[in-house]
Amino acid sequence: MARKQIALIAAASLVALTACSSGAGKPKDSALVRVDAERATVPPTALTAAATSANAFGVDVFQAVTDGKSGNVMVSPTSLATVLAMLLPGAKGQTAAEMAKTLHTTLPADQFANALGALNAATVQRVLADKADLQQFDSAWTQQGYDLQQPYLKTLASAFDTGMHEVDFAGSPEAARQTINKAVQDQTNGLIKDLFGPGSLDPSTRLALTDALYFKAKWAETFKKGGTTDVPFHLPDGGTPAVPTMSQFHGFGYAEDTGWQYVELPYEQDHLAMDVVLPAAGTFDSFRKGLTAEKLAAMAGSASEADVDLRLPKFTFDTSLQLKEALAALGMTSVFDASTADLSGIPAKPEPLSVGTVVQKTHVAVDEDGTTAAAASGVSIAAGAARATTKPVTMHVDRPFLFLIRDTVSGQILFLGQVTDPRG
């Protein structure tokens, strides 16, 4: 069922949170550098502000990475926002201002981190209460013996309940890379492998920040496997391959307007849902380019229950993204330039730092039973581098479409993507 209250909170995505994760996915390092700090208490206004900021940032990132791409793409925007929220308290001056603007936040850096961490914690608790499988982790890694400022460590603890795991970037960068990648792989149940590619971490690396998310849930109303048939799907290039397409006639949250249809598919217990947005035939590119967080929220807010004759392709695919160019295009430029980056809030002893790598990998599989999805984001920091009855409606998803998985209470979206070819 559509949630009217989410019109106040536009689409975003969920982020990793170590405190709300099972211990099985936590790095096994005994060397953990952190300070003791209680989890922050965050007022509702700050939670709403953080959600709104992450929503707008998420759509910006999606637009940037899909521009000019005709294939399947999925991002986990708030996973990326969280990694940047872990970095933001260490940024100063112009670098901090650019990061805050890109993230659409006017909150002080520590308050933004605290609010995002608290918002995610609340989502995790709701999903776990629904008995869905949700594993989320924020992890931070630093060079052995590298002294860090206490206020920075305090923010990591109060916002994300984490400290810094020590590895030897200087002496054994490849071993450090494999250690970090193995932790992310474990945290995503093996779905996200090799987050940091060969050579992306080297002896100049001082820190690496990672966020990992694994999600698996069943539909509230599963699709019957016997109802899945091969149906033509209209590709952007004009091809019409037959793809396995699920079908169901049921009451769903539904909305439509000139140029689009929207349906909300709830998962069990109704705290999470997948929203499918189907632009009119021939308008996918222009519709996507005009997409905003506010428009997504308006669609969800206008939905009401209707009996829907729904057809939806099954789909599975992976996305791997290098995000420096996209973030720079959104205005976050100085942090990548060794001559302009100001991350002086991180090291205890002055040393020029800048961001060297920003990466994200995602996986999604949608079938008759439900959805499995995973995402991981990584940032490296280097020295010198930087139900009401209505008339039945028909919605046959037989052409490129958008989808998002969101928390129906807060409006946060775990994933946001496009499918132009369900075959992957």
C-alpha positions in Angstrom: 0.0 0.0 0.0 1.4 3.5 -0.8 2.5 5.6 2.1 1.3 9.2 1.8 3.8 10.3 4.4 6.7 9.5 2.1 5.9 12.5 -0.1 7.9 14.4 2.5 10.9 12.2 2.0 12.1 11.6 -1.6 13.8 8.5 -2.9 17.1 7.5 -1.4 18.9 4.2 -0.6 19.9 2.3 2.5 23.4 2.3 3.9 25.6 -0.1 5.8 25.7 0.1 9.6 28.1 -2.1 11.6 26.1 -1.8 14.9 23.0 -3.3 13.3 24.8 -6.1 11.6 25.4 -9.7 12.6 28.9 -10.3 13.9 29.6 -12.8 11.2 30.4 -10.1 8.7 32.6 -7.9 10.9 36.3 -7.8 10.0 38.3 -10.1 12.3 41.1 -7.5 13.0 42.1 -7.4 16.6 43.8 -4.1 15.9 40.9 -1.6 16.0 41.7 2.1 16.6 38.6 3.9 18.0 37.4 6.0 20.8 34.6 5.2 23.2 31.5 7.3 22.3 27.8 6.7 22.8 25.6 6.5 19.7 24.3 10.0 19.0 20.7 11.0 19.8 19.3 12.6 16.8 16.1 14.8 16.6 13.4 14.0 14.0 14.1 17.2 12.1 17.7 16.1 11.5 16.6 12.7 10.4 14.3 14.2 7.8 17.0 16.6 6.7 19.5 13.8 6.2 17.0 11.6 4.3 16.1 14.5 2.0 19.7 15.3 1.4 20.6 11.6 0.6 17.5 11.4 -1.7 18.5 14.3 -3.8 22.1 13.1 -3.9 21.0 9.6 -4.9 19.1 10.8 -7.9 22.0 13.1 -9.0 24.3 10.1 -8.9 21.9 7.9 -10.8 21.5 10.6 -13.5 25.2 11.0 -13.8 26.1 7.3 -14.2 23.2 6.6 -16.6 23.8 9.5 -18.9 24.6 8.1 -22.3 24.3 4.5 -21.1 21.7 2.3 -22.7 22.3 -0.9 -20.6 21.1 -2.0 -17.2 22.4 0.1 -14.4 21.8 0.0 -10.6 23.3 2.2 -7.9 23.0 2.2 -4.2 23.1 6.0 -3.7 23.0 6.2 0.1 25.6 3.6 0.4 27.8 6.1 -1.4 26.4 8.9 0.6 27.4 7.1 3.8 31.0 6.5 2.7 31.2 10.3 2.0 29.5 11.0 5.3 32.3 9.0 6.9 34.8 11.2 5.1 33.1 14.6 5.4 34.0 15.2 9.1 37.6 15.1 8.2 37.2 17.7 5.4 37.8 21.4 5.8 37.4 24.6 3.9 36.5 24.5 0.2 36.7 20.7 0.2 34.1 20.4 2.9 31.8 23.0 1.3 31.9 21.1 -2.1 31.2 17.8 -0.5 28.3 19.2 1.6 26.8 20.9 -1.5 27.1 17.7 -3.6 25.4 15.8 -0.7 22.7 18.5 -0.6 23.2 19.0 3.2 23.4 22.1 5.3 23.9 20.1 8.5 27.3 20.3 10.2 29.4 17.3 9.1 29.2 15.5 12.4 25.5 16.0 12.6 24.9 14.8 9.1 26.9 11.6 9.9 25.0 11.1 13.1 21.6 11.6 11.4 22.4 9.3 8.5 23.7 6.6 10.9 20.5 6.9 13.1 18.2 6.9 10.1 19.8 3.7 8.8 19.7 2.1 12.2 15.9 2.6 12.4 15.5 1.1 8.9 17.6 -1.9 9.9 15.5 -2.5 13.0 12.3 -2.4 11.0 13.5 -4.8 8.4 15.0 -7.3 10.9 11.6 -7.2 12.8 10.0 -8.2 9.4 12.4 -11.2 9.4 13.9 -10.2 6.1 17.6 -10.8 5.6 19.4 -7.5 5.8 23.1 -7.3 6.6 24.8 -3.9 6.6 28.3 -2.8 7.5 30.4 0.4 7.6 34.1 -0.3 7.9 37.1 2.0 8.0 40.8 0.9 7.4 44.0 2.8 8.2 47.7 2.3 7.8 49.3 0.6 10.9 50.5 3.2 13.3 48.9 6.2 11.5 47.8 8.7 14.1 44.2 10.0 13.7 42.5 13.0 15.2 40.3 12.2 18.2 37.3 14.2 17.0 37.3 12.3 13.7 37.4 8.9 15.5 34.7 10.1 17.8 32.3 10.9 14.9 32.9 7.4 13.4 32.0 5.9 16.7 29.0 8.0 17.5 27.5 7.9 14.0 28.4 4.5 12.7 29.7 2.6 15.8 33.0 1.9 14.1 36.7 2.7 14.4 39.7 2.1 12.2 41.0 -1.4 11.4 44.7 -1.3 10.9 46.4 -2.9 7.8 49.8 -2.4 6.2 49.2 -0.4 3.0 52.8 0.8 3.0 54.5 -2.6 3.3 51.9 -4.9 1.8 49.3 -3.0 -0.2 48.1 -6.1 -2.1 47.6 -8.0 1.1 45.7 -5.0 2.5 43.5 -4.9 -0.6 42.7 -8.5 -0.4 41.8 -8.2 3.3 39.4 -5.4 2.7 37.8 -7.1 -0.4 37.4 -10.3 1.6 35.5 -8.5 4.3 33.2 -6.8 1.8 32.6 -10.2 0.1 31.7 -11.8 3.4 29.4 -8.9 4.3 27.5 -9.3 1.0 27.2 -13.1 1.2 29.7 -13.5 -1.6 27.8 -11.3 -4.1 30.3 -8.4 -4.3 33.8 -9.4 -5.1 37.0 -7.5 -5.6 35.5 -4.0 -4.7 38.9 -2.4 -4.9 40.6 -3.5 -8.1 44.3 -4.4 -8.6 46.5 -1.4 -8.0 43.8 0.8 -6.6 45.4 0.7 -3.2 49.2 1.3 -3.0 51.9 2.3 -0.5 50.6 5.9 -0.5 47.2 4.8 0.8 46.5 6.0 4.3 42.8 5.1 4.7 40.0 3.2 3.0 36.3 3.5 3.8 33.8 0.8 2.8 30.1 0.3 3.0 28.4 -3.1 2.3 24.8 -4.1 2.1 23.0 -7.4 1.5 19.3 -7.6 1.2 16.9 -10.5 0.6 13.1 -10.5 1.0 10.0 -12.2 -0.2 7.1 -10.4 -1.9 4.1 -10.0 0.3 2.2 -11.6 -2.6 4.5 -13.9 -4.5 4.2 -14.5 -8.3 3.1 -18.0 -9.2 5.9 -19.7 -11.1 3.3 -21.3 -13.4 2.3 -17.8 -14.5 5.7 -17.0 -15.9 5.9 -17.1 -19.7 8.2 -15.8 -22.4 6.9 -12.4 -23.5 8.4 -9.9 -26.1 10.4 -7.1 -24.5 10.9 -3.9 -26.6 14.6 -3.0 -26.4 15.9 0.5 -27.1 17.5 -0.6 -30.4 14.1 -2.0 -31.7 14.7 -5.6 -30.9 12.0 -7.7 -29.3 13.5 -10.7 -27.6 11.1 -13.0 -25.6 12.0 -12.8 -21.9 10.7 -14.7 -18.9 7.9 -12.5 -17.6 6.0 -12.9 -14.3 2.3 -12.1 -14.1 -0.1 -11.4 -11.3 -3.6 -9.8 -10.8 -3.7 -8.2 -7.4 -4.4 -5.1 -5.5 -1.3 -2.8 -5.4 -0.5 0.8 -4.7 -0.8 2.3 -8.2 -0.6 5.7 -9.8 -0.5 7.0 -13.4 -0.3 10.3 -15.3 0.4 11.4 -18.8 3.6 9.6 -19.8 4.0 7.1 -16.9 2.7 4.3 -14.8 3.8 3.5 -11.2 3.2 0.4 -9.1 4.4 -0.4 -5.5 5.2 -4.1 -4.8 5.5 -4.6 -1.1 7.7 -7.1 0.6 6.5 -9.2 3.5 5.3 -7.0 6.5 5.0 -4.0 4.2 8.0 -2.0 5.5 9.9 -2.3 2.3 8.7 -2.2 -1.3 9.9 -2.2 -4.8 8.5 0.5 -7.0 8.4 0.1 -10.7 8.1 3.2 -12.9 7.1 2.5 -16.6 7.5 5.5 -18.9 5.4 5.7 -22.0 6.7 3.9 -25.1 9.4 5.9 -26.8 10.0 8.3 -23.9 12.4 6.4 -21.6 15.5 8.6 -22.2 13.7 11.9 -21.8 11.7 10.6 -18.8 14.8 9.4 -17.0 16.7 12.7 -17.7 13.8 14.6 -16.2 13.6 12.4 -13.1 14.0 14.0 -9.7 13.7 12.9 -6.1 10.6 15.1 -5.8 9.0 13.4 -8.7 9.6 10.0 -7.3 8.1 11.1 -4.0 5.1 12.6 -5.7 4.4 9.3 -7.5 4.6 7.3 -4.3 2.5 9.9 -2.5 -0.2 9.9 -5.1 -0.6 6.1 -5.3 -3.8 4.4 -4.2 -4.8 0.8 -4.2 -6.1 -0.6 -7.4 -6.5 -4.0 -8.9 -3.6 -4.3 -11.3 -3.1 -6.8 -14.1 0.7 -6.8 -13.8 3.4 -8.3 -15.9 7.0 -7.9 -14.8 10.1 -9.4 -16.3 12.5 -11.4 -14.2 15.9 -9.9 -14.2 19.4 -10.3 -12.8 22.4 -8.2 -13.4 25.6 -6.6 -11.9 26.9 -3.1 -12.1 30.5 -1.9 -11.5 31.2 1.9 -11.4 34.1 4.2 -11.0 32.6 7.3 -9.6 35.3 10.0 -9.5 34.2 11.6 -12.7 30.5 11.5 -11.8 31.2 13.1 -8.4 33.4 15.7 -9.9 30.7 16.6 -12.4 28.4 17.1 -9.5 30.8 19.7 -8.0 33.0 17.6 -5.8 36.3 18.5 -7.4 38.9 19.7 -4.9 38.9 16.5 -2.8 40.5 14.6 -5.8 43.3 17.1 -6.4 46.4 16.8 -4.3 47.0 20.5 -4.6 43.5 21.6 -3.4 42.2 18.8 -1.2 41.8 19.7 2.5 41.3 16.6 4.6 43.2 18.0 7.5 40.6 16.9 10.0 41.8 13.3 9.7 45.5 12.9 10.4 46.9 13.8 13.9 50.1 15.0 12.3 49.8 17.3 9.3 50.0 15.5 6.0 48.3 16.4 2.7 45.6 13.8 1.8 43.2 13.5 -1.1 40.8 10.9 -2.5 42.2 8.5 -5.0 39.4 6.1 -5.7 35.6 6.0 -5.4 34.0 2.7 -6.5 30.7 0.9 -6.2 29.5 -2.5 -7.2 25.9 -3.7 -7.1 24.0 -6.9 -7.8 20.2 -7.5 -8.1 18.0 -10.5 -8.8 14.2 -10.3 -9.1 12.1 -13.5 -9.5 8.7 -14.9 -8.5 9.6 -15.2 -4.8 11.2 -11.8 -4.2 14.4 -9.9 -4.5 18.1 -10.4 -3.6 20.3 -7.3 -3.9 23.7 -6.3 -2.7 25.9 -3.2 -2.9 29.3 -2.1 -1.8 31.0 1.3 -2.0 34.6 2.2 -1.4 36.7 5.3 -1.0 40.5 5.3 -0.8 42.4 8.3 0.7 46.1 8.6 -0.1 49.0 10.9 0.9 49.4 13.4 -1.9 46.4 11.9 -3.8 43.7 12.5 -2.9 -6.6 -1.1 -0.5 -9.8 0.9 -2.0 -11.6 -0.8 -4.9 -11.2 0.9 -8.3 -11.5 -0.2 -11.9 -8.9 -2.7 -12.9 -5.9 -1.3 -14.7 -3.3 -2.9 -16.9 0.4 -2.5 -16.6 2.5 -4.7 -18.9 6.2 -3.9 -18.4 7.4 -4.8 -21.8 9.8 -2.0 -22.4 12.6 -0.2 -20.5 11.6 0.7 -17.0 12.9 2.1 -13.7 12.8 0.4 -10.3 13.6 1.3 -6.8 13.6 -0.6 -3.5 12.6 1.6 -0.5 11.7 1.8 3.1 8.0 2.6 3.0 8.2 4.4 6.4 11.1 6.8 5.9 11.0 6.8 2.2 14.6 5.8 1.9 15.4 3.6 -1.1 18.0 0.9 -0.9 18.5 0.7 -4.7 17.6 2.7 -7.8 18.0 1.3 -11.2 16.9 1.0 -14.8 16.3 -2.1 -16.9 16.6 -1.8 -20.6 17.2 -5.5 -21.3 16.0 -8.1 -18.7 18.4 -10.7 -20.1 21.2 -8.9 -18.3 
